Amino acid sequence: MLGMPRRGKLVALSTMAVGLVVLVAAITAGKDRIAEVWQIHILETANLEAAAAAAHALGQRRSVRAVVPLVKTMARFVREGQSTPDLFFIGPATILPGSEIEELPSGCERLEFIKALHDMGPRTLPGLLGLIQDSDSMTRRLAACVIVLELGSSPFG
């Protein structure tokens, strides 16, 4: 009879330890997804500089979920007068497939969007093709330019 309370305490402590391990595993597994969602939120709501930093981070993560928000954010900056469509594509080596640009020069924040899409590779195409049917003409145009860029041609001659 004396062994019974001790055994119950041991079972309770073991259950608590397993629960703690599961909680830590869930947090560890979910932190990347939480960071991705946060960066997409920044991308969609912040100014050009902060959005470019978020685009860079999403490109490093190769976040395919960010394809549509990336292009729609580019279109938003064009509509708001903070950029023109061609400024997203002009730059060193124009970030064509096969080019390896690790860091962009200062003042090239707009190129972070294209570099992020390029870093994600061919997995961006389904999202980009879906944007071709978007109701916003600038979103359609930018998506088409990114598709052409990924196929290896310059979209502006």
N, C-alpha and C positions, 0 to 999 in steps of 0.2 A: 504493500500500500504506500509506503514511503517513496518508492521509485516513480509512482504515477505523476505527481505534480512536477517533478524534475523532467520527466519525459515530455509532458505537455509544454513546458517552458522551452525545451530544446526544439520541439516541432514548431512553436511559434517563432522562435528566433531564426530557424532555418527558412521558414516561409517568408519572413521579413527580408532576409538576405537575398533570397531568390527574387523577390519583388523589386528590391533595390537594383539588382543586376539588370533586370528586365527594363526598369525605368531608365537607367543610364544608357542601355543599348538603344532604346527608343529615342531618347534625346539626341544621341550621337547620330543615329540614322536620319533623323528628321532635320538636323541643323542645316544641312546643305539645301534641302527643299525650302526651309524657312528663309535662308539667305537669298535663294533664287527669287522667291516671291517678293521679298523686300527690294531687291535690285530692280525687278520689273516694275514695281510701284514707283521707285525713284525715277526710272526711265520714263514712265508715263506722266509724271507730275512735276519733275524738277526742271531747272533751267538747262541751257545747252551744256555747260561745263559739267554739272553734276550728272546729267543724263549720259554724257560721253564717258564719264568714269564708270557708270553702271553698265554701259554697253561693253566697255573693256572687260569688266569682271564677268559679265555674262558670256562674252566670247571665249574667255579663258576656261569657263566651265563647260563650254560647248552646249549651252542651254538651248535646245531646240524649241522649248516653250516660249522663248523670247523672240522668235523670228517675227511673228506678227506684230508684237509691241515695238520692236526695233524699227520696222518699216513705217508703222503708223506714227511713231514719234518723229521720224525724219520728216514725214509729210506735215506733221503739226508745226515743226520749226519753219518749214517753207511757208505754210499758211500764215504764221505769225510774223513773217518777215525777218526772222533771225537767220535765214539761210536761203540759198537758191539751190535748185536740184543739182546743178553741176558741181557745187562746192562739196557735196558728199563724195564725189568721185575723182576730183582732181587732187593729185598728190604724188609723192615719191613712188615710182613704179606702178602707180594707180592701183596698187594692191591686187594685181591680177593673180589668178591661180598659179601656183608655183613660186610666187615671190615670197621671200621670208623676211618680213619686216618685224623685228622684235619690238621696237619702240618708235613711236611717231614723233616727229619734231614738234616743238612748241608751236601752238597756234593751229594745229591740225585736229582739233577736237572732233570735227565733223567726220573725219576719216575713221574714228573709232567705231562708228556704226557699221561701215562697210567692212572694216577689218574683223569685227565681231562676227558678222554674217559669213565672211570668208573662212574664218577659223572654225566655224561649225561644219563646214564642208557640204557635201551633197545632201545631207539630211535636211537642209533648209528648203530644198526645192518643193516639197509638198505644201509647206506654209506659204512660200512665195507664189506658187501657182494658184493657191486659194485666194491670194490677194489680188490677182489679176481680175477677179470678178467683184472687187470691193466697190462700194457706191462712190467713194471719193476718188476723183480722177488723179490727184497727185499721188495717192497711195498706189493706185494701179501703175502709174508711170514709174515710180521709184522701184516697185517690185519687178517690173519688166527690166529696168536697167540693171538691177542686181542679178537677175537671171542671166542676162546677156553677159555681164561681167564674169559670172561664175562659169559660163560656157567658154570663156577665153577671148572675148572680143571687147573692144572699148565701146561703151554705149554712146559716146559723143564724138564719133569720127575717128 
